[in-house]
Amino acid sequence: MGRPKKYRTEQELEKAVERYFASISYQEPVVVTMATGYTDPSGNAETVRRMLTDGPEGTGCPVTVTKYIEEPSVAALCLYLGISKDTWAEYGKDEKLHPVTERTKARMEAHLVDQLARGKHVQGVMFNLKNNYGWNERVNVVQENGIEQYLEQLEKQGERHGY
């Protein structure tokens, strides 16, 4: 029998994962530039900068985006949690802890997709998505002559080679 788990409940693991993300990121309010409909004496459009909120006309809570100080990764998360990557993988198999590992994986994948959409580190991001998140590239082959001609060509090639 192995050592007892460092994180035994979903809540314990969830809190620890949230502390990890809080340690590598911050929330930044979204500020937009809006035209006032007026022009200055030189004829230039006047604008104002306003914080975007989730309510009408500046009411409600500020809308924020997550900015990362450090890129999230399973390796860094495990180091922060004080566990091995093998232990993290075992948590993913545990019925009670699996939901936390899946949400964490989805959160990291969403960040990578955002980087991909912004054109940041595309080759490295694609490598990560393919190797750690099950992504793949599809290659579509277009057959111009149609399947019948293709099969005839294969048959002729086989005859030439004695098949």
Phi, psi and omega in degrees: 000134183278183178294155176292151181294141177292322178243112186263337182239160178302319182295318179299313181292319180300315179298317180295318179296318178297321177297321177300308181298322178295330182284342183244006184213170174211161179262131179242130179294146178272122179246130180242152175260128184236142175287140180272342185093358180248164175237154177277175182303336179275356180093005179277142179295134177274142179227160172230150176259130181228146175284131180286134178234166182270007178243170181291140173048052174082004177268164178093190183275149177296142174276132181234160173238150178275128175247135182259131174280324180225142180292132178290141177207157179295321180299314180293321178300313180298319177299316179297318182284345182076033178230166177272165176294329177295320177296318177301317179297321177294323176301324178295337179269345181282127183304322182282326186263344182307317180302324180291316181295323179292317178296320180295315178299317179296322179295317178293320179296318179300321178296317180296319179297320177299317178297320180297316180296329180273357178076024181265125174051046190305313183295317179294320179295315179298319177302312180299313181297320180291318187273337184241348185230010174075016178284157173210164178260136176265137175242119179258126178258126180260123179262110185285325186277350183093162186291326181297313179296323179297315179295322177297318179297318179296319180297316179296320178297320179295319179297320180296330182263007177080025180265000000 
